[in-house]
């Protein structure tokens, strides 16, 4: 066994081989690679010879001491769950096994997007059946048993995009607060109700142990008290099979990978076979000569960009339709939250966007985005809802996090999450991936118009941020797009609403920050509680919100792009900006954040600071920034109007030229030609080919039609010729 990892290190190709469900302690002393967070789990169950957080199925922590709430082993489990769900965002939940008290006691810690739970103590020697069932389900059960989604399959590596807030210091979305708490970690039902009232104590209190010879038939009943098996029917199929020949009925592996099934065939759940001593894999389709199937793709070895190639890499089901996954466009990271994954998919030659996420709360909140998209149907710049589905597990029940908890205690009521999948059109690009300044300003104007149209239909969007502002179409006829209507609300007569989607901190208005800072202060004054997190539980309350808050948020989006980016196509600014405005607006102390934004609008010298921090590429937009700031100065007292903002953007839009697109495109083509030449040189050197590269001088030509004035246009053509075995291949980039 020692030979395999040694060969893998010396022969890179061996790393791609599948090693389905193999326990390894190799990372107990060396951190798992592929993450900025360096962490060393004691044991991992992985799908690969070289474990990474993208292919680890289960982690285990071992300690000789007793289980204690604030012990290192619990904090390590929190970190491992975060890394697993961040690198495998399509998982429903993650398992961590905790062995304590001289390794004689076992607890299973389950983490999902509603929080976490811990099982009662299982004394291994007194409860061998329970211990055996847990380990057998982890090793030999369906991947669905350990948190994988049976409605999503991959057959090749896929790139993970960077999470939102990668470039925002201390980025935290301040949204989706439940009525009582924003975490939902609970204790088993046998616990005392007073202990259960603490929202974050489940992993910090020692649940009572299972009685000796306990039969683990079913645990974690659903909300209607009907018991469910946490391991589906995997163990039942193992123990009910013919004991004489458990391997006889296994299907022979195909000689060549079959083609993916046609879209009209329903995607089957991950198959559980009856061989208890074999590594089990799904019978889902494979593609490619070296495609060793895993229920989850391996982590990306290259960064995601909007130019990343789109090619089939998996399948995802929505009701009875099977969509081919072309690319993962967006993921969020973290434990508690929406766990959003956005896929670019295709069906019958047409592309769609699938938003796969978890919605907190009851039926009204679960269906809110669906209802809002229907109410905004037909509005240019609002995604078209094609289909929606409350995702079901293989037993045809809706996938909800409360099914894994004994009971819904008062402290966490309303914090369970439901798995929702939306199919939408069209495919768009983020606002900061604009092509020209004119396209950038036009998109901002369009988003303001969308906000106005929503108000005319009695709706507030409530979450205008950098990641919800998009652009669709080509530069000459593009439009702004406003996405993520999950927290949109119907306007009330008094403009007061329960805490829900109040926005994202860097882009929240001053008025909203003032209200939320007050609530944060009340939460901080509460008596300190034992907790595994510093997160504060906000008391029940209502906030006042209007369209003026959304318009102010749009200004912060505009300022963020002009300060943090250096040009079109998402080009990030390389040099640091000391004490930048977007950084000062990202403080998690909401009162500090509010004061900084109030100071920005109240003090005249802040205008010069804004101008100084703009990247030179955006110099033409400084007059727009100054006027927009002046319009919003009194927005806390006198609500800004749509006409004033839209008129301002329209006026400055008319001053911007159209020819920027041509120079930008030519520059991009020249850079692409240089990159192609460099890449071909590298490939040719590795293959031992001879290569000749010629770059003729730029030819300037003037060809004008009568009566049309024009300017010089640069044409750059790079020829790269690769000579190999007497044949030439020429690649031209115009």
Secondary structure, DSSP 8 states (H G I E B T S, - for coil): -HHHHHHHHH-GGGGGSEEEEEEE-TTSSS--BS-SS----SEEEEEESS-BTTTEEEEEEE-SS---TT-HHHHHHHHHHHHHHHH-TT-S-EEEEEEETTTTEEEEEEEETTEEEE---EETTT-HHHHHHHHHHHHHS-GGGGT--TTEEESS-------TTTTSTT--B-----SS-S---B--TTS-HHHHTSTT-TTTS------TT---S--S--TTS----TTTTHHHHHHHS-TT-TTTT-----SS------TTS--------S-TTS---------STT---BSS----SS---TTS-----EEEEETTEEEEEEEEEEE--SSSS---EEEEEEETTEEEEEEEEEEESSHHHHTHHHHHHHHTTT-TTB-EEEEEEE-B-TTS-B-BGGGGSS---GGGTT--EEEEEEEEE---EEGGG-SSHHHHHHHHHHHHHHHHHHHHTTEE-----TTTEEEES-GGG-EEEE---TT-EE--TT-EEESS---BGGG--HHHHHHHHHHHHHHHTS-----SS------S-EEE--HHHHHHHHHHHHHHHHHHB-SSTT-B--S--TT-HHHHTT-SSHHHHHHHHHHHHH-THHHHHHHHHS-GGGGGGHHHHHHHHHHHTTTTTS---HHHHHHHHHHHHTTS-STHHHHHHHHHHHHHHHHHHHHHHHHHHHHT-EEEEE----EEE----TT-----EEE--EEEEEEETTEEEEEEE-
